Amino acid sequence: MALYQCHVPAGSLDADTRNALAEAITNVHAAVINTPTMAVNVVFSEHDPTAFYTGGRPNSVSVINGTLRAGHGSAVRGNC
């Protein structure tokens, strides 16, 4: 099972955009790993826009963190 955590500033993505992004992440993962789409989980967490920092300075960025189960070789991990 894969888990993609999308940390975004609150209010930055509407439902249609979240749906499209979750579908795209799922489809890319399933194609690269050659796994069913049902094995891919995507979750969005909204944070106060002032909660993000880069180099010690405020930055209203979004972050996507992917976690794969153990057992994938470095060639697969490098493509995700």
C-alpha positions in Angstrom: 0.0 0.0 0.0 1.2 3.5 -0.8 0.3 6.7 1.1 0.7 10.1 -0.4 0.3 13.0 2.1 -0.4 16.4 0.5 0.2 19.2 2.9 -1.4 22.4 1.4 -2.2 25.9 2.7 -5.8 26.0 3.9 -8.3 27.0 1.2 -5.7 26.6 -1.6 -7.4 23.7 -3.3 -11.1 23.3 -4.1 -12.7 19.8 -4.2 -12.4 19.5 -8.0 -8.7 20.2 -7.8 -8.1 17.8 -4.9 -10.0 15.1 -6.9 -8.0 15.7 -10.0 -4.7 15.7 -8.1 -5.6 12.5 -6.2 -6.5 10.8 -9.4 -3.3 11.9 -11.1 -1.1 10.8 -8.2 -2.9 7.4 -8.1 -2.6 6.8 -11.8 1.1 7.7 -12.0 1.9 5.5 -9.0 -0.2 2.5 -10.3 1.6 2.8 -13.7 5.1 3.1 -12.3 4.7 0.4 -9.6 2.4 -1.8 -11.7 -0.1 -2.1 -8.9 -3.9 -1.7 -8.7 -5.2 1.8 -8.0 -6.9 0.6 -4.9 -3.5 0.1 -3.3 -2.9 3.9 -3.5 -4.1 6.2 -0.8 -3.9 10.0 -1.0 -4.8 12.3 1.9 -4.9 16.1 2.0 -4.0 18.0 5.1 -4.7 21.7 5.2 -2.5 24.0 7.3 -2.5 27.7 8.1 -0.8 29.4 5.2 1.7 30.9 7.7 2.8 27.4 8.9 5.2 26.7 6.0 8.8 27.8 6.1 11.7 27.5 3.7 15.2 28.4 4.8 13.7 29.8 8.0 11.4 32.2 6.2 7.6 32.0 5.6 6.7 30.3 2.3 3.2 29.4 1.3 4.2 26.1 -0.5 2.5 22.8 -0.9 4.4 19.5 -0.1 3.6 16.0 -1.3 5.2 13.2 0.7 5.0 9.6 -0.6 5.5 6.5 1.5 5.9 3.1 -0.2 5.9 -0.3 1.4 9.2 -2.0 1.8 10.5 -4.3 -0.9 10.7 -2.0 -3.9 14.0 -1.8 -5.5 15.9 1.5 -6.0 14.9 1.7 -9.7 11.2 1.9 -8.7 11.8 4.2 -5.7 13.8 6.6 -8.0 10.8 6.8 -10.4 8.3 7.8 -7.8 
